[in-house]
Amino acid sequence: MSSRAPRHRVNVFQASALLMAFLLLAVLGGVLSAGLLMPAVAAVGTTSAAAQQVFDDLPTELEIHPPSESSVILAADGSLLATYRAENRVVVGLDAISPNMANAVIATEDKRFYEHKGIDPQGLVRAFLRNSQNSQQQGASTITQQYVKNVLIEAGVVAGDDEAIEAAKEADGAEGYQRKLREIKLAISLEKEYTKDQILEGYLNIAQFGARNIYGVEAASQYFFGHGAAEMSPGEAALIAGITKSPGLYDPTMAKDGFDNGEVFSEATGRRNTVLYQMHDQGYITDEEYEQYREQPIAEMLHITPTPVGCASAGISAYFCEYVTKVLLNDGYLADTVDEARQVLNRGGLTITTTIDPARQQQAYDSLVAQAPENDPSYRSKKGESGIAGAISSVEPHTGNIVAMVQNTTYGEGDAEHPRATKLNFNVDRAYGGGDGFQTGSTFKAFVVTQWLINGGSLSDIVNANSGQEFDRNDWTISCSPESIPNEWKPKNLETGVSGMASVLKVTEQSVNTAFAYMGTKMDLCALRDTTSRMGVHVGQGTIDPSDLPEGSPARALYEAQEGADILATPSMVLGSNTIAPLTMAAAFATYAADGVYCEPRSVTAITDRDGNPIPIPEPKCSQAIEPAIAAGTNHALRNVVSNGTATGARIGRPAAGKTGTANDDYHAWFIGYTPQLASAVWLGHSEGDIPMLNTTLNGTYHRQIYGGKIPAPIWGDYMRKAMEGMEVIDFAPASEYAIHGARARVPSVIGKSLQDARATLEREGWAVVIGEARPSSAAEGRVGGQSPGGGASTFKSQPVTLYPSSGPETPEPTPGPDQPGGGPGGAGAVAPPGGNGGNNEDDD
């Protein structure tokens, strides 16, 4: 049916005559016969042909859709996070509404409701005659007619059809009479299809019962009295029923210009008492009840209980709630477009269950602010910035379910109490309410280790950890973007205690920059990027986008060369130069905990409609990103980071692995770690931009530097100890011998070579060299007289080769005569001939 006004127009006289004829026939012959006789009335000249056409154009069917209803977002335990609504309405059945409320509405709006067939002819004639005499206007609409009007208005609002909304409202003159006829005709038709109780229930759920966007009696009762509609007393019902006539005037909570509370309450009290009188007059309440409730002060009745709208009411979960909202709107969960999805969210009466665990959420928040408070009175720096921000994202391996997402700021706009309040979500991408991410620093080295293993390397491979290494164009392979190779790059080391040639395991434990740069030269950085992409790693912008960079700048050219990629493939990527969000990094590291299976972060587990029917949602999106053996090998390395390396502050008394990270100039500090059951990322930095965290007083303690192992790792440990409490202790799958030690190889023999040549020969083939104490041997003094393992031995390269310098031939003792003890051939003092098994100190390990 169309909700628009009829196309044919008549003048005021014609329309009023048409309506009057209908009313007279309704009074004399009944509503149904009036409808049937209207064409005959027009035919004998009571109305014009145009009026007849108007009547014929009037619709006879009313399409009723469920009214707009609030949607709720819940935590995993069913607790409320947020409510979304266009109208504050909670639809309930008539059996959930107090009879007092139904009686109050019938008494004041339509006392013959259960007697008429949709319209009240007596009331209509009386109102028509008074209105035609320019007396005070009377509507005389039945509850059925009001329901029709509200349904038409609601349909226009939902459709965004202003013309339909206007067509449903009252108007003066001919147009008003035409609309009244349409309303009458639809009301008569409606009563043929629905019972009186169904119509009453519909009206009580759709009508406006408060000036503050309150619709339906359930929402009104909750707002005004703090309890459901089923519990309303006669006085409460009379107050609510009275508001409908003019919400702006009779809502006792409305502040109006020139009115104080007493005057507002006076208007509401007078209207309430009028309804009580009508209820008493029609026998719905006793004399005692009438006297009791008419004397009750309005202020004593009210227990105003607003229902906050949106995520601001979700407390420390507000940022997660906003993330969920953007997922629902952007990712096709509710509709194909954002605008359509927003309509469904605001009007659909949905129940949305999320993954967030309130207990872990609180644990994460407490652990974070214990080290980095929101409004830290002790915070000091030389730059004058607002303070150090922090964030934690925590996800489940194998599902991607987000169980915690917190940051050390209050959600909202900054004020005197919360000067650092913000709506920016540090944990997520720009598209979901965050920024462009943060440089990940050395946490990215975990992916370099992974690629090293994919390429056939092992954790025992020896790499160059020396400071001062320089790399030029010829050192790098970036097959997907050769133009991105720089002419030179000179990475620097922090004080790690590791230098020279060292194993991949050792340089991972101690996070040696130059060693990882060296490792980067041994792989195609595009292959590294492909691996991280399979693990869900992408910049906070989503993909590489040059649009924000100055035209003609070198950075712009670099971004244009790789536009659309997940991250930039450049030499500095191996040290974490890409800007990535904490949630992305937590999900990527969860891949290691899940035996190489990457799962996209997931925030919604179920959606049901207003009737409790499930709405299909995407299943967890998981894929085998890396082989289980590669994941196990990486786990072995990252476990050592926690047990022996830069992240000892993250030990939690059960198997755990992870990687620290500190970005250039101490801009950002990270720890990303995991157990087999949970992966979490901790980030600290300045949300305003890249600002060094040097010479900073944080939480009462001065820090020359803030780096990944110093504060983020202990924050992670404190949170994870609490989050994992009571869970089964599970170990990681063991790494293979190959991942740890590499392939077995035969040790070259270097006996007799100079120490310099022997070392070079062994290191060229990937063996670590240890110089032992000098021993006598047949080799010349200073040359290699022995080695262990011996030449030709088959062993792992993880075992260093120990070289023993020769101290020269051993001086033989005098040979005893035949008569001396031990004398004679083969006696006890015999010395093995030169070159014998003992002479070169070779070990055949």
C-alpha positions in Angstrom: 0.0 0.0 0.0 1.1 3.6 -0.5 1.4 5.8 2.6 1.2 9.0 0.5 -1.9 11.3 0.2 -4.4 10.6 -2.6 -3.5 12.0 -6.0 -7.0 13.6 -6.4 -7.7 16.8 -4.6 -11.1 18.2 -3.5 -12.0 21.5 -1.8 -12.8 21.9 1.9 -16.6 21.8 1.2 -16.4 18.6 -0.9 -14.1 16.9 1.6 -16.2 17.9 4.6 -19.4 16.8 2.9 -17.8 13.5 2.1 -16.7 12.9 5.6 -20.1 14.1 7.0 -22.0 11.8 4.8 -19.8 8.9 6.0 -20.4 9.9 9.6 -24.2 10.2 9.2 -24.4 6.8 7.6 -22.1 5.3 10.2 -24.4 6.6 13.0 -27.6 5.5 11.2 -26.5 2.3 9.6 -23.3 1.3 11.2 -19.7 1.5 10.1 -19.7 -1.3 7.6 -22.8 -0.1 5.8 -21.4 3.4 5.6 -18.4 2.1 3.8 -20.5 0.2 1.3 -22.9 3.1 0.7 -20.3 5.8 0.1 -20.3 5.4 -3.7 -24.1 5.8 -3.7 -23.8 9.0 -1.6 -21.4 10.4 -4.2 -23.6 9.3 -7.1 -26.7 11.2 -6.0 -24.7 14.4 -5.8 -23.8 14.7 -2.1 -20.2 14.9 -3.4 -18.5 15.6 -6.7 -16.9 13.1 -9.0 -13.6 14.2 -7.6 -14.7 13.3 -4.1 -15.9 9.9 -5.3 -12.5 9.3 -6.8 -10.8 10.4 -3.6 -12.8 7.8 -1.7 -12.0 5.1 -4.3 -8.2 6.0 -4.1 -8.1 5.4 -0.3 -6.1 2.3 0.6 -7.9 -0.6 2.3 -4.9 -2.5 3.6 -2.3 -1.5 6.1 1.1 -3.3 6.0 2.3 -3.5 9.5 6.0 -4.0 10.2 7.5 -4.5 13.6 8.2 -1.1 15.1 11.8 0.2 15.6 13.3 -1.4 18.6 16.6 -1.0 20.5 19.5 -3.4 19.7 21.9 -4.5 22.4 25.6 -5.5 22.3 26.6 -8.1 25.0 29.9 -9.4 26.3 30.6 -13.1 26.1 29.0 -13.7 29.5 25.8 -11.9 28.5 26.4 -8.7 30.4 25.3 -5.5 28.6 28.0 -3.4 26.8 25.8 -1.0 24.9 22.4 -0.2 23.5 21.8 1.3 20.0 18.5 2.8 19.0 16.8 5.3 16.8 13.8 5.3 19.2 13.9 4.2 22.9 11.5 1.3 22.6 11.3 -2.3 24.0 8.5 -4.3 22.4 6.7 -6.6 24.8 3.5 -8.7 24.7 0.2 -7.5 26.2 0.7 -10.2 28.9 3.9 -8.3 30.0 1.9 -5.0 30.4 0.0 -4.2 33.6 -3.8 -4.2 33.1 -3.6 -0.8 34.8 -1.8 0.6 31.8 -4.3 -0.9 29.3 -7.2 0.4 31.4 -5.7 3.9 31.6 -5.2 4.2 27.9 -8.7 2.9 27.1 -10.3 5.2 29.7 -8.6 8.4 28.4 -8.2 7.7 24.7 -11.1 5.4 23.6 -13.6 4.3 26.3 -15.7 2.4 23.7 -12.6 0.6 22.3 -14.0 -2.9 22.8 -17.4 -1.9 21.3 -16.7 -0.2 18.0 -15.4 -1.6 14.7 -12.4 0.8 14.3 -14.1 4.1 14.6 -16.4 5.7 17.2 -19.2 7.3 15.1 -20.6 9.3 18.1 -17.3 10.8 19.0 -16.5 11.6 15.4 -19.8 13.4 14.8 -19.4 15.4 18.0 -15.9 16.3 17.1 -16.8 17.2 13.5 -19.6 19.5 14.5 -17.5 21.3 17.1 -14.5 21.6 14.8 -16.8 23.0 11.9 -18.0 25.6 14.4 -14.4 26.7 15.0 -14.6 25.6 18.6 -11.6 24.0 20.3 -10.4 21.3 18.0 -11.1 17.7 18.9 -9.5 14.7 17.4 -11.9 11.9 18.3 -9.5 9.2 17.0 -10.0 5.7 18.4 -7.1 3.7 19.6 -7.3 1.8 16.3 -7.1 5.0 14.3 -4.1 6.2 16.4 -2.4 2.9 15.8 -2.9 3.3 12.1 -1.5 6.8 12.2 1.6 5.7 14.2 2.2 2.8 11.9 2.2 5.1 8.9 4.5 7.6 10.5 6.9 4.8 11.6 7.0 3.4 8.1 7.8 6.8 6.7 10.6 7.3 9.3 12.1 3.9 8.6 12.0 4.6 4.9 13.3 8.1 5.2 10.2 9.3 3.4 9.3 12.8 4.6 6.3 12.9 2.3 4.9 9.8 3.8 5.5 11.1 7.3 3.7 14.3 6.5 0.8 12.4 4.8 0.2 10.5 8.0 -0.1 13.6 10.2 -3.1 15.8 10.8 -3.7 18.9 8.7 -6.2 21.6 8.3 -8.8 22.0 5.5 -9.6 19.5 2.7 -6.3 17.7 3.1 -7.0 17.0 6.8 -10.4 15.6 6.0 -8.9 13.4 3.3 -6.3 12.1 5.7 -8.9 11.5 8.3 -11.0 9.4 5.7 -7.9 7.4 4.9 -7.3 6.8 8.6 -10.9 5.7 9.1 -10.9 3.4 6.1 -7.7 1.7 7.2 -8.9 1.4 10.8 -12.1 -0.4 9.6 -10.0 -2.7 7.5 -7.6 -3.4 10.3 -10.3 -4.4 12.7 -11.3 -7.1 10.3 -7.9 -8.7 10.4 -6.7 -8.2 14.0 -8.3 -8.8 17.4 -8.8 -5.9 19.8 -6.0 -7.2 22.0 -3.6 -7.4 19.1 -4.4 -3.8 18.2 -4.1 -2.6 21.8 -0.8 -4.4 22.1 0.5 -2.8 18.9 -0.6 0.7 20.0 1.0 0.3 23.5 4.3 -0.6 21.8 4.4 2.0 19.1 2.9 5.2 20.6 5.1 7.9 22.1 5.0 8.0 25.9 7.7 10.5 26.7 9.2 13.6 25.2 12.8 12.2 25.3 12.4 9.9 22.4 10.5 7.3 24.5 8.2 5.0 22.7 6.1 2.1 24.0 5.0 1.5 27.6 7.9 -0.8 28.5 10.6 1.8 27.7 8.5 4.5 29.4 8.0 2.5 32.6 11.7 1.6 32.7 12.7 5.3 32.2 10.2 7.0 34.6 9.9 4.3 37.3 12.9 2.0 36.9 10.8 -1.1 36.5 9.0 -2.9 33.7 5.5 -2.2 32.4 4.1 -5.3 34.1 4.6 -3.7 37.5 2.9 -0.3 36.9 0.4 0.9 39.5 -2.8 2.8 38.6 -1.1 6.1 39.4 2.0 5.3 37.2 -0.2 4.1 34.4 -2.3 7.2 34.6 0.8 9.4 34.4 2.2 7.5 31.4 -1.2 7.4 29.6 -1.6 11.1 30.1 1.7 12.0 28.5 0.6 10.8 25.1 -1.8 13.7 24.6 1.2 16.1 24.5 4.6 14.7 25.5 6.2 18.1 25.5 3.7 19.4 28.0 2.9 16.5 30.2 6.3 14.7 30.5 7.3 15.6 34.0 11.0 15.5 33.2 10.9 18.1 30.5 12.5 21.4 31.2 10.6 24.2 29.3 11.4 27.8 28.9 9.8 29.7 31.8 8.9 26.6 33.7 10.4 25.5 36.9 10.1 21.9 38.2 7.0 22.8 40.2 5.2 24.1 37.2 6.3 21.1 35.1 5.1 18.8 37.8 1.8 20.8 38.1 1.0 20.2 34.4 1.9 16.5 34.7 -0.1 16.1 38.0 -3.2 17.7 36.5 -3.1 15.5 33.5 -2.5 12.4 35.6 -5.4 13.2 37.8 -7.6 13.7 34.8 -6.8 10.2 33.6 -7.3 8.8 37.1 -10.8 10.4 37.2 -11.6 8.8 33.9 -10.4 5.4 35.2 -12.5 5.8 38.3 -15.5 7.1 36.4 -15.4 4.0 34.1 -14.9 1.6 37.0 -11.3 0.6 36.5 -10.2 1.8 40.0 -11.9 2.0 43.3 -12.7 5.1 45.3 -9.8 4.4 47.6 -7.4 3.9 44.8 -8.5 7.1 43.1 -7.9 9.1 46.3 -4.6 7.4 47.0 -3.0 8.0 43.7 -4.4 11.5 43.0 -2.7 12.7 46.2 0.7 11.1 45.4 3.3 13.8 44.5 4.8 13.3 41.1 8.3 13.6 42.5 7.8 10.6 44.8 6.7 8.5 41.8 9.7 9.1 39.6 12.8 7.0 39.6 14.4 8.3 36.4 16.5 5.5 34.9 18.0 6.6 31.5 19.3 4.0 29.1 22.5 5.3 27.7 22.9 5.0 24.0 26.1 3.9 22.3 29.4 2.7 23.6 30.3 5.4 26.0 28.5 3.5 28.7 30.6 0.4 28.3 33.4 1.7 30.5 36.8 0.1 29.9 35.2 -1.9 27.1 34.0 1.2 25.2 36.8 1.0 22.6 36.1 -2.7 21.9 32.4 -1.8 21.7 33.1 0.8 19.0 35.3 -1.7 17.2 32.4 -4.2 17.2 30.0 -1.4 15.9 32.3 -0.7 13.0 32.7 -4.4 12.2 28.9 -4.7 12.1 28.5 -1.6 9.9 31.5 -2.2 7.6 31.8 -5.9 7.1 28.4 -7.0 5.8 27.1 -8.5 9.0 23.8 -6.7 8.8 23.4 -5.3 5.3 25.2 -4.6 2.1 25.8 -0.8 2.8 26.8 1.1 5.9 23.6 3.2 5.9 21.4 0.1 5.6 23.4 -1.7 8.3 23.0 1.3 10.6 19.3 1.3 10.1 19.2 -2.4 11.1 21.3 -1.8 14.1 19.3 1.2 15.4 15.9 -0.2 14.6 16.1 -4.0 14.4 15.9 -5.1 18.0 19.0 -7.2 17.6 20.9 -9.0 20.3 24.6 -9.1 19.4 26.9 -11.4 21.5 30.6 -10.6 21.4 33.8 -12.4 22.3 35.0 -10.0 25.0 35.6 -11.6 28.4 34.8 -9.0 31.1 37.1 -10.7 33.6 40.1 -10.7 31.3 39.2 -7.2 30.2 39.5 -6.0 33.8 42.7 -7.9 34.3 44.3 -6.4 31.2 43.2 -2.9 32.2 44.5 -3.3 35.7 47.8 -4.6 34.6 48.2 -1.8 32.1 47.3 1.2 34.3 49.3 -0.2 37.2 52.4 0.6 35.1 51.1 3.4 32.9 48.3 5.3 34.6 45.8 7.3 32.6 46.5 10.6 34.4 49.9 10.0 35.8 50.8 12.9 38.1 54.4 11.9 38.0 54.7 11.9 34.3 57.6 14.1 33.1 59.3 14.7 29.8 61.1 17.4 28.0 58.6 17.7 25.1 55.5 18.7 27.0 53.3 16.0 25.4 50.3 14.7 27.3 51.7 11.3 28.6 52.5 7.8 27.6 49.6 5.8 26.1 49.3 2.1 26.3 47.2 -0.7 24.8 46.6 -4.4 25.1 44.9 -6.7 22.7 44.4 -10.4 23.6 43.1 -13.1 21.2 42.6 -16.8 21.3 44.6 -19.0 18.9 42.6 -21.3 16.7 39.5 -19.0 16.7 40.8 -15.4 16.6 38.3 -14.5 19.3 39.2 -11.2 20.9 39.0 -11.7 24.7 40.5 -8.4 25.8 41.0 -4.9 24.3 41.9 -2.0 26.6 43.9 1.2 26.6 44.9 3.6 29.4 42.5 6.4 28.4 38.9 7.2 29.0 36.6 7.0 26.0 35.2 10.3 24.9 36.2 14.0 24.7 38.9 15.4 26.9 37.8 17.4 29.9 39.2 18.6 33.3 38.8 15.2 34.9 40.1 13.2 31.9 42.3 15.5 29.9 43.7 12.6 27.8 40.3 11.1 27.0 40.0 10.2 23.3 37.8 8.2 21.0 40.8 6.9 19.0 41.3 3.2 19.5 45.0 2.5 19.7 44.5 -1.3 19.2 42.9 -1.3 15.8 43.2 -0.1 12.2 42.0 3.3 10.9 38.9 1.7 9.3 37.8 0.4 12.7 38.2 3.6 14.8 42.0 3.5 15.2 45.0 5.2 13.5 47.7 4.1 11.2 49.3 1.8 13.7 52.8 2.0 15.3 56.3 1.0 14.3 56.6 -2.5 15.6 60.4 -2.4 16.2 62.1 -5.7 16.9 58.8 -7.7 17.4 58.9 -8.0 13.6 62.1 -10.1 13.9 59.9 -13.1 14.8 58.7 -13.1 11.2 62.3 -12.9 9.9 63.1 -16.0 12.0 60.1 -17.7 10.5 61.2 -16.9 6.9 64.7 -18.1 7.7 63.3 -21.5 8.7 61.0 -21.5 5.6 64.0 -21.0 3.5 65.7 -24.0 4.9 67.8 -22.4 7.6 68.0 -23.4 11.2 68.3 -21.7 14.6 71.9 -22.9 14.8 73.0 -21.2 11.6 75.8 -18.7 12.2 75.2 -15.1 11.2 77.2 -11.9 11.4 76.2 -10.0 14.6 79.0 -7.4 14.3 78.2 -3.7 14.8 79.1 -1.3 12.0 77.9 -3.5 9.1 76.9 -1.6 6.0 74.7 -2.8 3.2 74.4 -1.5 -0.3 72.0 -2.2 -3.2 73.7 -5.4 -4.2 73.1 -7.0 -0.9 69.3 -7.1 -1.1 66.6 -8.9 -3.1 63.2 -7.3 -3.4 61.9 -9.1 -6.4 58.4 -7.5 -6.4 59.8 -4.0 -6.2 63.5 -3.7 -7.2 63.2 0.1 -7.3 62.7 0.1 -3.5 66.2 -1.1 -2.7 68.2 1.8 -1.1 71.7 2.7 -2.1 73.0 2.1 1.4 71.8 1.2 4.9 73.7 1.3 8.1 71.7 -0.3 11.0 72.9 0.2 14.5 73.0 -2.2 17.5 72.0 -1.5 21.1 74.2 -2.9 23.8 73.3 -6.6 23.5 76.5 -8.3 24.7 76.5 -10.3 21.4 78.9 -9.6 18.6 81.0 -11.4 16.0 79.5 -14.6 14.5 76.6 -16.0 16.5 73.7 -18.4 16.0 70.3 -17.3 14.9 69.0 -18.5 18.2 71.4 -16.3 20.1 70.8 -13.1 18.1 67.0 -13.7 18.5 67.4 -14.0 22.2 69.3 -10.8 22.4 67.6 -9.0 19.5 70.7 -8.0 17.6 69.8 -5.6 14.8 72.8 -6.0 12.5 72.4 -9.8 12.6 68.8 -9.5 11.4 69.8 -7.1 8.7 72.4 -9.7 7.6 69.7 -12.4 7.7 67.5 -10.1 5.6 70.1 -10.1 2.9 69.8 -13.9 2.6 66.1 -13.8 1.6 63.8 -12.2 -0.8 62.0 -9.5 1.2 58.9 -10.0 -1.0 58.8 -13.6 0.2 59.0 -12.3 3.8 56.1 -10.0 3.0 54.1 -12.8 1.5 54.6 -14.8 4.7 53.5 -12.0 7.0 50.5 -11.4 4.7 49.4 -15.0 5.2 49.7 -14.3 8.9 47.4 -11.3 8.7 50.0 -8.6 9.0 49.1 -5.3 7.4 49.7 -1.6 8.1 47.1 0.3 10.1 45.9 2.1 6.9 44.8 -1.4 5.6 47.2 -1.3 2.7 50.0 0.9 1.5 48.5 4.2 0.5 50.6 7.0 -0.9 47.8 9.6 -0.8 48.8 11.1 2.5 52.4 11.8 1.5 53.8 14.9 -0.2 53.9 14.8 -4.0 57.4 14.2 -5.4 58.8 13.1 -2.1 61.1 10.0 -1.9 58.7 8.4 0.6 55.8 9.0 -1.8 57.7 7.3 -4.6 58.4 4.3 -2.4 54.7 4.0 -1.4 53.6 4.4 -5.0 55.9 1.6 -6.1 54.1 -0.8 -3.6 50.6 0.8 -3.4 48.0 -1.7 -2.3 50.5 -4.1 -0.6 49.9 -5.1 3.0 53.2 -3.8 4.2 56.3 -2.1 2.6 59.0 -4.5 1.5 62.2 -2.6 2.3 65.4 -3.5 4.2 64.2 -1.7 7.3 61.2 -3.9 7.5 63.3 -6.6 9.2 63.7 -4.2 12.1 60.0 -3.3 12.3 59.7 0.0 10.4 56.1 -0.7 9.2 53.3 0.8 11.3 50.9 -1.9 12.5 48.1 -2.1 15.1 48.4 -4.1 18.3 45.4 -6.3 17.5 47.0 -7.2 14.1 50.2 -8.2 15.8 48.5 -10.2 18.5 46.5 -12.2 15.9 49.7 -12.8 13.9 51.6 -14.2 16.9 48.6 -16.3 17.7 49.5 -18.2 14.5 52.6 -19.6 16.2 50.5 -20.8 19.1 48.0 -22.4 16.8 50.6 -24.6 15.0 50.7 -22.2 12.0 47.0 -21.6 11.6 46.1 -17.9 11.3 42.6 -16.7 12.3 41.3 -13.3 11.5 40.4 -11.3 14.7 36.8 -12.1 15.5 34.5 -10.0 17.8 31.0 -11.3 17.2 29.9 -14.8 17.9 26.1 -14.6 17.5 23.3 -12.2 16.4 19.6 -12.9 17.0 16.6 -10.8 15.7 13.8 -9.4 17.8 12.1 -12.7 17.9 15.2 -14.6 19.0 15.9 -16.1 15.6 19.6 -16.5 14.7 21.0 -14.3 12.0 23.8 -16.0 10.0 27.2 -14.5 10.7 30.6 -15.4 9.2 32.4 -18.4 10.7 36.0 -17.9 12.0 38.2 -17.2 9.0 41.2 -19.4 9.6 43.9 -20.8 7.2 47.2 -22.7 7.4 49.6 -19.7 7.1 52.8 -21.6 7.8 53.7 -25.2 8.3 53.4 -26.6 11.8 57.1 -27.5 11.8 58.0 -23.9 11.0 55.7 -22.6 13.8 57.3 -25.1 16.2 60.8 -23.9 15.2 59.8 -20.2 15.7 58.2 -21.1 19.1 61.5 -22.6 20.2 63.4 -19.4 19.4 60.8 -17.1 21.0 60.6 -19.3 24.1 64.3 -18.6 24.6 63.6 -14.9 24.3 61.4 -15.2 27.5 63.6 -17.7 29.3 67.0 -16.4 28.5 66.7 -13.3 26.4 65.3 -9.8 26.4 61.9 -10.7 27.9 62.7 -12.4 31.2 60.2 -10.0 32.7 57.5 -11.9 30.9 58.0 -15.3 32.6 54.7 -16.6 34.0 55.6 -20.0 35.4 54.3 -21.9 32.3 55.4 -22.3 28.7 55.4 -18.9 27.0 57.1 -17.3 24.0 57.3 -13.9 22.6 59.4 -11.0 21.3 60.3 -7.6 22.6 60.4 -4.6 20.4 61.6 -1.0 20.6 61.2 1.3 17.6 63.7 3.9 16.3 64.7 6.5 18.9 62.6 4.8 21.5 59.3 5.9 19.9 57.4 2.8 20.7 57.9 -0.2 23.1 56.3 -3.6 22.6 56.0 -7.0 23.9 54.0 -9.6 22.0 53.8 -13.0 23.6 51.7 -16.1 23.8 51.0 -19.4 25.4 49.3 -22.3 23.5 45.9 -20.9 24.7 46.2 -17.1 24.5 48.2 -14.4 22.6 48.5 -10.8 23.7 50.2 -7.7 22.5 51.3 -4.8 24.8 52.2 -1.4 23.3 53.4 1.8 24.9 54.1 5.0 23.2 52.8 8.5 22.4 49.5 8.4 20.5 50.2 11.8 19.1 53.0 10.6 16.9 56.6 9.4 17.0 58.0 11.0 20.2 61.0 9.5 22.0 60.3 8.0 25.4 63.7 9.1 26.7 64.5 10.6 30.1 60.9 10.0 31.2 59.3 9.7 34.7 56.5 7.3 34.5 54.4 6.1 37.4 56.9 7.7 39.8 60.0 6.1 38.3 62.6 7.8 36.1 63.6 5.9 33.0 66.5 6.9 30.7 64.8 4.7 28.1 61.5 2.8 27.9 62.0 -0.3 25.9 60.1 -3.5 25.2 61.7 -5.7 27.9 61.6 -3.1 30.6 57.9 -2.2 30.9 55.7 -3.9 28.3 57.1 -7.4 29.0 56.3 -7.1 32.8 52.8 -5.7 32.0 52.3 -8.7 29.7 53.5 -11.1 32.4 51.2 -9.6 35.1 48.2 -9.8 32.9 48.8 -13.2 31.5 49.5 -14.8 34.9 46.0 -13.6 35.9 44.3 -14.4 32.6 45.8 -18.0 32.5 45.0 -18.8 36.2 43.2 -22.1 36.5 43.8 -23.1 32.9 45.6 -26.3 32.0 49.3 -26.0 31.6 50.0 -27.0 27.9 53.4 -27.1 26.3 54.2 -26.2 22.7 54.9 -28.9 20.1 58.6 -29.7 20.1 60.7 -28.2 17.4 62.4 -30.6 15.0 66.1 -31.4 15.2 66.4 -29.8 11.8 64.9 -26.5 12.9 67.1 -26.3 16.0 70.3 -27.7 14.6 70.0 -27.7 10.8 71.2 -30.5 8.6 74.0 -32.8 9.7 77.2 -31.9 7.9 80.8 -33.3 7.8 83.3 -31.2 9.7 86.2 -30.3 7.4 89.7 -31.2 8.8 91.8 -28.2 9.5 94.7 -29.9 11.2 98.0 -28.3 10.4 96.5 -25.0 9.1 97.1 -21.7 10.7 94.5 -20.6 13.2 93.4 -17.8 10.9 93.0 -20.0 7.8 91.3 -22.8 9.9 88.8 -20.3 11.3 88.1 -18.9 7.9 87.5 -22.3 6.4 85.1 -23.4 9.1 83.2 -20.1 9.3 82.8 -20.0 5.5 81.0 -23.3 5.8 78.8 -22.1 8.7 80.6 -23.6 11.7 81.2 -21.6 14.9 84.8 -21.7 16.1 86.1 -21.9 19.6 89.8 -21.7 20.4 90.9 -24.1 23.1 94.1 -24.4 25.1 97.4 -25.2 23.3 98.4 -28.9 23.3 101.4 -30.8 22.2 101.1 -32.2 18.7 103.1 -33.1 15.7 101.9 -29.9 14.0 104.2 -26.8 14.1 103.8 -24.6 17.1 100.9 -22.2 16.7 99.1 -24.2 14.0 96.1 -26.3 14.6 97.2 -29.4 16.3 93.8 -30.8 17.1 90.1 -30.2 16.7 86.8 -31.4 18.1 84.7 -32.7 16.4 87.4 -34.2 14.3 87.7 -33.8 10.6 85.1 -35.9 8.7 82.7 -36.2 11.7 79.0 -35.8 10.8 77.2 -33.5 13.2 74.9 -30.5 13.5 76.4 -27.1 12.9 74.9 -26.0 16.2 77.9 -27.7 17.7 80.9 -25.4 17.6 84.3 -26.7 16.4 87.0 -26.3 19.0 90.5 -25.7 17.7 93.5 -26.6 19.8 96.7 -24.8 18.8 99.8 -26.9 18.8 102.5 -26.2 21.4 104.9 -28.3 19.4 106.0 -31.9 19.6 105.9 -33.4 23.1 109.4 -34.0 24.5 109.9 -37.8 24.9 111.2 -39.1 28.2 114.4 -41.2 28.2 113.9 -44.8 27.2 114.7 -47.2 30.2 117.3 -49.9 29.7 116.4 -53.6 29.5 116.9 -54.1 33.2 114.7 -51.1 34.2 111.0 -51.6 35.0 108.9 -51.1 32.0 111.8 -51.5 29.6 111.7 -53.2 26.3 109.4 -52.9 23.4 105.8 -52.0 24.2 106.7 -51.1 27.8 104.6 -48.8 30.0 106.5 -45.7 29.0 106.1 -46.1 25.2 104.9 -43.0 23.3 102.7 -43.3 20.3 104.5 -42.6 17.1 104.0 -39.2 15.6 100.7 -38.9 13.7 99.1 -41.5 15.9 95.6 -41.1 17.3 96.7 -39.2 20.3 99.0 -36.9 18.4 96.6 -34.7 16.6 93.9 -34.5 19.4 91.2 -35.2 16.9 87.8 -36.1 18.4 85.4 -38.2 16.4 82.3 -36.8 18.1 
